[in-house]
Amino acid sequence: MLCGGKKSYFAAAVCIITLTSALTVSYLRLQKLSHQPKVIQEGSTCRGKIANSTITPLKDKKTFIISPYFDDRESKVTRVIGIVHHEDVKQLYCWFCCEPHGKIYVSNAQIDVHSDRFGFPYGAADIVCLEPENCDPTHVSIHQSAHGNIDQLPKFEIKNRKVEPFSVDFTVCISTMFGNYNNVLQFIQSMEMYKILGAQKVVIYKNNCSQLMEKVLKFYIEEGTVEIIPWPINSHLRVSSKWHFSMDAKDIGYYGQITALNDCIYRNMQRSKFVVLNDADEIILPLKHPNWKTMMSSLQEKNPGTGIFLFENRIFPETVSTHMFNISAWNAVPGVNILQHIHREPDRKDVINPSKMIVDPQKVIQTSVHSVLRAYGNSVNVPMDVALIYHCREPLQRDLPRESLIRDTTLWRYNLSLVMSVNKVLSQTL
């Protein structure tokens, strides 16, 4: 044998590589076997209370279940979007009850805490379990143990089990609405711009907002544009309105924004061709095309196999305005009038501009706020002459004189449609 033959560096290296490979293969085989579903009970009736909250804590109070999704892109698994303590949650199990024979299977879960935790102890996590081979379970329970009584566990509906044709082309995911949000005028303008550009659905993870904003949301819900996902995360964790732990030492950052974004992608994976990830004060604004559909057709044609399109942020400071579009009916509405803010800050060569995204949700595995963490296929940075993010907010370069700003009236291309649409909404809500 090679390992017992002539002692040479080459023979030793080959021996080590061979042994390492054998051990690795054995370890992976054992790992796969340990995650296979096992029958622990037969002849049962699938009972248990169905969880109907957006955020459901487990008994350990360190694991929070958002929603499970069927995912067969690599193997037949249930992928549960959740929030966990990155150190304290070591082991979880998926409990499947298979009808009609009533077999209860338990799978050892793989807990994948997303890398973008930004120092906070709690973060978004994928809790992934192999499903039983001869069963398409409709519900799953998550437990810290492989033993117990399934009837005592909350059970969650597994979404995305049924493949259907896309019902919409573009869904906008906005997360998270908090802080008694009251920027009503800008919100309505953004919503109407999304619709003009091609969005048919806007999903909002709402923690809280003002009473006036509630009236506006009610209008859009009844119109069929908005879907509200209740997001009472502060009932379970100490939440920060900052993005990094060093700024505000709480349990989780920015009201669990990253978890909400991941849930929104999976929630819309089977019903929307594209998902747009941006905030309510941001609009992905095409420069060469009239709308998102023609823009994305062109981008996909030029970038085959790409599922992630990143657009560069540009700040249009709300402190610098023009006298144009000073519409008297809008002056009584709280919030910013974006049509009056058409000066943008110049690019800073030493600063990275954060991106927001339009993605093919079926190619996303995990996302962060400004980039996708894991995906199938490529990502591409969309050139600034194709589109940019119109982001009207407080200035980042506060000391710049007005003449140093860049006048950009791209938004005014849509002014006629936008003014009419906003007036219609205001007449029916205020």
TORTI-871161 format. One line per 4 residues: number of its first residue (from 1); their letters; for each residue x, y, z of C-alpha. Coordinates in nm, 3 decimals, always signed. Layout:
NUM	A	X Y Z | ...
//
This chain:
1	MLCG	+0.000 +0.000 +0.000 | +0.108 +0.355 -0.064 | +0.095 +0.456 +0.305 | +0.329 +0.178 +0.407
5	GKKS	+0.568 +0.200 +0.114 | +0.864 +0.423 +0.051 | +0.854 +0.722 +0.284 | +0.849 +1.029 +0.068
9	YFAA	+0.686 +1.367 +0.095 | +0.470 +1.285 -0.203 | +0.350 +0.956 -0.055 | +0.278 +1.123 +0.279
13	AVCI	+0.080 +1.399 +0.110 | -0.124 +1.149 -0.093 | -0.187 +0.946 +0.222 | -0.308 +1.248 +0.415
17	ITLT	-0.532 +1.364 +0.130 | -0.679 +1.014 +0.091 | -0.751 +0.978 +0.463 | -0.893 +1.330 +0.484
21	SALT	-1.122 +1.270 +0.187 | -1.242 +0.940 +0.333 | -1.314 +1.101 +0.670 | -1.492 +1.393 +0.503
25	VSYL	-1.713 +1.163 +0.295 | -1.793 +0.955 +0.605 | -1.874 +1.268 +0.806 | -2.101 +1.409 +0.535
29	RLQK	-2.277 +1.072 +0.500 | -2.336 +1.061 +0.877 | -2.455 +1.423 +0.872 | -2.703 +1.346 +0.595
33	LSHQ	-2.830 +1.038 +0.779 | -2.868 +1.235 +1.103 | -3.094 +1.486 +0.923 | -3.318 +1.222 +0.761
37	PKVI	-3.677 +1.226 +0.893 | -3.751 +0.945 +1.140 | -4.092 +0.798 +1.224 | -4.158 +0.835 +1.597
41	QEGS	-4.530 +0.757 +1.607 | -4.795 +0.594 +1.388 | -5.173 +0.594 +1.372 | -5.211 +0.945 +1.510
45	TCRG	-5.457 +1.215 +1.423 | -5.289 +1.536 +1.310 | -5.399 +1.776 +1.581 | -5.235 +2.076 +1.740
49	KIAN	-5.329 +2.442 +1.734 | -5.251 +2.632 +1.413 | -5.037 +2.940 +1.481 | -5.190 +3.253 +1.332
53	STIT	-4.946 +3.521 +1.451 | -4.676 +3.661 +1.223 | -4.416 +3.610 +1.496 | -4.454 +3.303 +1.722
57	PLKD	-4.210 +3.244 +2.009 | -4.115 +2.889 +2.106 | -4.100 +2.792 +2.472 | -3.730 +2.878 +2.495
61	KKTF	-3.818 +3.244 +2.419 | -3.502 +3.255 +2.209 | -3.650 +3.112 +1.889 | -3.921 +3.296 +1.695
65	IISP	-4.099 +3.138 +1.399 | -4.220 +3.360 +1.114 | -4.331 +3.115 +0.847 | -4.229 +2.785 +0.681
69	YFDD	-4.193 +2.753 +0.304 | -4.157 +2.450 +0.081 | -3.828 +2.466 -0.111 | -3.734 +2.197 -0.364
73	RESK	-3.470 +2.389 -0.555 | -3.195 +2.155 -0.428 | -3.376 +1.889 -0.227 | -3.721 +1.848 -0.079
77	VTRV	-3.705 +2.063 +0.235 | -3.915 +2.285 +0.455 | -3.734 +2.615 +0.503 | -3.861 +2.802 +0.809
81	IGIV	-3.787 +3.175 +0.823 | -3.721 +3.267 +1.185 | -3.527 +3.473 +1.437 | -3.288 +3.304 +1.680
85	HHED	-3.027 +3.393 +1.939 | -2.708 +3.323 +1.748 | -2.531 +3.149 +2.040 | -2.801 +3.000 +2.260
89	VKQL	-3.010 +2.814 +2.001 | -2.815 +2.501 +1.917 | -3.071 +2.238 +1.823 | -3.421 +2.236 +1.676
93	YCWF	-3.643 +1.970 +1.520 | -3.919 +1.978 +1.260 | -4.222 +1.764 +1.341 | -4.427 +1.655 +1.041
97	CCEP	-4.764 +1.478 +1.067 | -4.846 +1.294 +0.746 | -5.205 +1.229 +0.648 | -5.394 +1.003 +0.603
101	HGKI	-5.195 +0.728 +0.779 | -5.103 +0.955 +1.071 | -4.730 +0.889 +1.080 | -4.535 +1.151 +1.272
105	YVSN	-4.185 +1.219 +1.141 | -3.915 +1.420 +1.316 | -3.628 +1.582 +1.125 | -3.311 +1.725 +1.275
109	AQID	-3.305 +2.089 +1.163 | -3.009 +2.270 +1.016 | -3.000 +2.618 +1.177 | -2.843 +2.870 +0.940
113	VHSD	-2.811 +3.210 +1.108 | -2.763 +3.477 +0.841 | -2.419 +3.636 +0.835 | -2.548 +3.996 +0.838
117	RFGF	-2.639 +4.023 +1.207 | -2.445 +4.350 +1.249 | -2.339 +4.256 +1.602 | -2.687 +4.205 +1.747
121	PYGA	-2.739 +3.882 +1.948 | -3.056 +3.792 +1.755 | -3.066 +3.757 +1.380 | -3.254 +3.616 +1.084
125	ADIV	-3.221 +3.240 +1.047 | -3.323 +2.964 +0.810 | -3.437 +2.654 +0.998 | -3.415 +2.388 +0.728
129	CLEP	-3.550 +2.032 +0.752 | -3.561 +1.744 +0.506 | -3.919 +1.636 +0.444 | -4.040 +1.273 +0.455
133	ENCD	-4.001 +1.110 +0.112 | -4.353 +0.970 +0.076 | -4.539 +1.265 +0.222 | -4.616 +1.623 +0.124
137	PTHV	-4.685 +1.769 +0.468 | -4.913 +2.071 +0.483 | -4.802 +2.182 +0.831 | -4.493 +2.162 +1.052
141	SIHQ	-4.420 +2.213 +1.420 | -4.081 +2.328 +1.550 | -3.953 +2.196 +1.882 | -3.631 +2.191 +2.085
145	SAHG	-3.660 +1.814 +2.135 | -3.714 +1.506 +1.921 | -3.948 +1.372 +2.192 | -4.281 +1.495 +2.323
149	NIDQ	-4.644 +1.532 +2.225 | -4.710 +1.695 +1.888 | -5.060 +1.792 +2.003 | -4.903 +2.038 +2.247
153	LPKF	-4.700 +2.216 +1.978 | -4.818 +2.507 +1.760 | -4.826 +2.404 +1.395 | -4.749 +2.626 +1.098
157	EIKN	-4.882 +2.602 +0.744 | -4.609 +2.527 +0.489 | -4.649 +2.784 +0.212 | -4.543 +2.755 -0.155
161	RKVE	-4.642 +2.388 -0.171 | -4.851 +2.444 -0.483 | -4.684 +2.583 -0.796 | -4.904 +2.836 -0.976
165	PFSV	-4.852 +3.085 -1.261 | -4.726 +3.426 -1.150 | -5.018 +3.651 -1.060 | -4.812 +3.973 -1.084
169	DFTV	-4.492 +4.096 -1.249 | -4.361 +4.324 -0.972 | -4.409 +4.316 -0.595 | -4.249 +4.582 -0.376
173	CIST	-4.138 +4.470 -0.028 | -4.124 +4.751 +0.230 | -3.987 +4.673 +0.572 | -4.032 +4.779 +0.838
177	MFGN	-4.287 +5.055 +0.913 | -4.230 +5.176 +1.269 | -4.185 +5.485 +1.486 | -4.544 +5.608 +1.445
181	YNNV	-4.469 +5.658 +1.075 | -4.643 +5.971 +0.943 | -4.466 +6.072 +0.618 | -4.804 +6.047 +0.447
185	LQFI	-4.754 +6.259 +0.135 | -4.425 +6.098 +0.036 | -4.569 +5.752 +0.104 | -4.865 +5.817 -0.129
189	QSME	-4.633 +5.961 -0.395 | -4.405 +5.656 -0.370 | -4.701 +5.418 -0.392 | -4.837 +5.592 -0.700
193	MYKI	-4.491 +5.594 -0.861 | -4.456 +5.221 -0.795 | -4.787 +5.165 -0.972 | -4.690 +5.392 -1.264
197	LGAQ	-4.361 +5.202 -1.300 | -4.532 +4.863 -1.297 | -4.587 +4.734 -0.943 | -4.913 +4.550 -0.887
201	KVVI	-4.856 +4.462 -0.521 | -4.681 +4.629 -0.224 | -4.616 +4.424 +0.090 | -4.559 +4.623 +0.409
205	YKNN	-4.434 +4.477 +0.738 | -4.606 +4.716 +0.976 | -4.507 +4.767 +1.336 | -4.691 +5.095 +1.389
209	CSQL	-4.789 +5.420 +1.219 | -5.003 +5.729 +1.271 | -5.384 +5.729 +1.255 | -5.374 +5.925 +0.929
213	MEKV	-5.136 +5.670 +0.783 | -5.377 +5.393 +0.888 | -5.649 +5.559 +0.678 | -5.416 +5.569 +0.378
217	LKFY	-5.318 +5.204 +0.423 | -5.687 +5.108 +0.448 | -5.747 +5.276 +0.111 | -5.465 +5.082 -0.056
221	IEEG	-5.571 +4.753 +0.106 | -5.926 +4.796 -0.024 | -5.787 +4.892 -0.365 | -5.600 +4.561 -0.367
225	TVEI	-5.253 +4.713 -0.395 | -5.125 +4.675 -0.038 | -5.085 +4.365 +0.175 | -5.010 +4.435 +0.541
229	IPWP	-4.804 +4.184 +0.742 | -4.840 +4.269 +1.115 | -4.493 +4.295 +1.266 | -4.515 +4.319 +1.650
233	INSH	-4.149 +4.236 +1.704 | -4.115 +4.473 +2.001 | -4.361 +4.249 +2.190 | -4.093 +3.979 +2.191
237	LRVS	-3.751 +4.146 +2.174 | -3.580 +4.472 +2.261 | -3.562 +4.633 +1.919 | -3.327 +4.896 +1.786
241	SKWH	-3.404 +5.157 +1.523 | -3.031 +5.153 +1.436 | -2.860 +4.916 +1.196 | -2.558 +4.823 +1.415
245	FSMD	-2.527 +4.695 +1.773 | -2.254 +4.952 +1.850 | -2.509 +5.231 +1.794 | -2.779 +5.087 +2.019
249	AKDI	-2.714 +4.771 +2.224 | -3.048 +4.595 +2.193 | -3.155 +4.242 +2.093 | -3.210 +4.293 +1.721
253	GYYG	-3.144 +4.570 +1.471 | -3.379 +4.790 +1.272 | -3.695 +4.619 +1.393 | -3.591 +4.286 +1.241
257	QITA	-3.576 +4.430 +0.889 | -3.361 +4.152 +0.744 | -3.598 +3.879 +0.864 | -3.893 +4.065 +0.712
261	LNDC	-3.716 +4.102 +0.377 | -3.636 +3.731 +0.362 | -3.992 +3.639 +0.452 | -4.121 +3.875 +0.184
265	IYRN	-3.907 +3.710 -0.083 | -4.029 +3.359 +0.004 | -4.387 +3.479 +0.051 | -4.384 +3.607 -0.308
269	MQRS	-4.164 +3.341 -0.465 | -4.452 +3.163 -0.637 | -4.670 +3.464 -0.717 | -4.442 +3.743 -0.846
273	KFVV	-4.195 +3.739 -1.134 | -3.982 +4.007 -0.966 | -3.953 +4.138 -0.612 | -3.840 +4.497 -0.552
277	LNDA	-3.659 +4.553 -0.222 | -3.655 +4.916 -0.113 | -3.781 +5.155 +0.156 | -4.090 +5.376 +0.131
281	DEII	-3.877 +5.687 +0.068 | -3.697 +5.521 -0.225 | -3.797 +5.476 -0.589 | -3.594 +5.277 -0.842
285	LPLK	-3.616 +5.528 -1.125 | -3.542 +5.419 -1.484 | -3.348 +5.671 -1.694 | -3.356 +5.494 -2.031
289	HPNW	-3.691 +5.317 -2.009 | -4.047 +5.427 -1.927 | -4.112 +5.155 -1.669 | -3.968 +4.857 -1.483
293	KTMM	-4.098 +4.596 -1.728 | -3.912 +4.730 -2.032 | -3.606 +4.805 -1.817 | -3.591 +4.451 -1.673
297	SSLQ	-3.647 +4.294 -2.018 | -3.347 +4.487 -2.146 | -3.133 +4.407 -1.841 | -3.213 +4.036 -1.857
301	EKNP	-3.138 +4.026 -2.229 | -2.796 +4.183 -2.167 | -2.727 +3.973 -1.854 | -2.851 +3.616 -1.916
305	GTGI	-2.859 +3.398 -1.606 | -2.869 +3.697 -1.373 | -3.132 +3.703 -1.100 | -3.009 +3.990 -0.882
309	FLFE	-3.003 +4.349 -1.008 | -2.850 +4.612 -0.780 | -2.931 +4.982 -0.817 | -2.719 +5.261 -0.674
313	NRIF	-2.859 +5.499 -0.415 | -2.862 +5.874 -0.476 | -2.966 +6.128 -0.212 | -3.209 +6.405 -0.306
317	PETV	-3.197 +6.619 +0.010 | -3.535 +6.730 +0.139 | -3.371 +7.053 +0.262 | -3.324 +7.179 -0.097
321	STHM	-3.646 +7.248 -0.286 | -3.788 +7.419 -0.592 | -4.099 +7.638 -0.611 | -4.244 +7.412 -0.882
325	FNIS	-4.536 +7.182 -0.789 | -4.626 +7.382 -0.481 | -4.978 +7.236 -0.483 | -5.196 +7.401 -0.220
329	AWNA	-5.408 +7.089 -0.156 | -5.093 +6.901 -0.060 | -4.962 +7.156 +0.189 | -5.193 +7.037 +0.465
333	VPGV	-5.074 +6.677 +0.430 | -4.784 +6.573 +0.657 | -4.477 +6.456 +0.472 | -4.238 +6.546 +0.193
337	NILQ	-4.344 +6.650 -0.159 | -4.088 +6.467 -0.374 | -4.173 +6.668 -0.688 | -4.012 +6.971 -0.523
341	HIHR	-3.681 +6.791 -0.463 | -3.493 +6.743 -0.789 | -3.137 +6.823 -0.677 | -2.914 +6.532 -0.586
345	EPDR	-2.592 +6.513 -0.398 | -2.281 +6.442 -0.607 | -2.111 +6.107 -0.581 | -1.834 +6.076 -0.322
349	KDVI	-1.549 +5.869 -0.461 | -1.435 +5.746 -0.119 | -1.782 +5.635 -0.004 | -1.967 +5.324 -0.116
353	NPSK	-2.325 +5.403 -0.212 | -2.564 +5.141 -0.074 | -2.771 +4.952 -0.327 | -3.129 +4.830 -0.332
357	MIVD	-3.249 +4.549 -0.553 | -3.489 +4.402 -0.801 | -3.458 +4.022 -0.780 | -3.598 +3.707 -0.932
361	PQKV	-3.722 +3.559 -0.601 | -3.677 +3.201 -0.723 | -3.303 +3.264 -0.746 | -3.262 +3.402 -0.394
365	IQTS	-3.168 +3.184 -0.097 | -3.082 +3.453 +0.161 | -3.087 +3.831 +0.134 | -2.955 +4.121 +0.335
369	VHSV	-3.066 +4.484 +0.294 | -2.820 +4.604 +0.029 | -2.713 +4.276 -0.130 | -2.807 +3.911 -0.155
373	LRAY	-2.609 +3.678 +0.071 | -2.676 +3.353 -0.114 | -2.834 +3.302 -0.454 | -2.844 +3.090 -0.767
377	GNSV	-2.695 +3.269 -1.067 | -2.525 +3.604 -1.094 | -2.567 +3.955 -0.952 | -2.514 +4.266 -1.161
381	NVPM	-2.465 +4.632 -1.069 | -2.697 +4.832 -1.294 | -2.516 +5.131 -1.450 | -2.617 +5.476 -1.332
385	DVAL	-2.719 +5.580 -1.683 | -2.981 +5.301 -1.684 | -3.145 +5.364 -1.346 | -3.084 +5.502 -0.999
389	IYHC	-3.256 +5.504 -0.663 | -3.433 +5.834 -0.609 | -3.396 +5.867 -0.231 | -3.551 +6.182 -0.087
393	REPL	-3.443 +6.223 +0.276 | -3.225 +6.428 +0.508 | -2.896 +6.525 +0.341 | -2.579 +6.325 +0.395
397	QRDL	-2.352 +6.605 +0.268 | -2.500 +6.885 +0.479 | -2.240 +7.150 +0.407 | -2.270 +7.142 +0.027
401	PRES	-2.387 +7.469 -0.129 | -2.686 +7.443 -0.364 | -2.470 +7.507 -0.672 | -2.272 +7.189 -0.594
405	LIRD	-2.584 +6.974 -0.625 | -2.683 +6.808 -0.953 | -3.020 +6.910 -1.097 | -3.199 +6.591 -1.202
409	TTLW	-3.558 +6.625 -1.322 | -3.611 +6.261 -1.427 | -3.899 +6.235 -1.180 | -4.083 +6.515 -1.363
413	RYNL	-4.136 +6.287 -1.664 | -4.416 +6.133 -1.462 | -4.556 +6.454 -1.312 | -4.894 +6.457 -1.492
417	SLVM	-4.984 +6.100 -1.399 | -4.839 +6.136 -1.050 | -5.026 +6.458 -0.962 | -5.357 +6.315 -1.084
421	SVNK	-5.309 +5.989 -0.895 | -5.204 +6.155 -0.570 | -5.500 +6.395 -0.585 | -5.735 +6.101 -0.633
425	VLSQ	-5.596 +5.920 -0.327 | -5.606 +6.233 -0.112 | -5.967 +6.305 -0.211 | -6.068 +5.958 -0.090
429	TL	-5.861 +5.938 +0.229 | -5.844 +6.287 +0.385
//
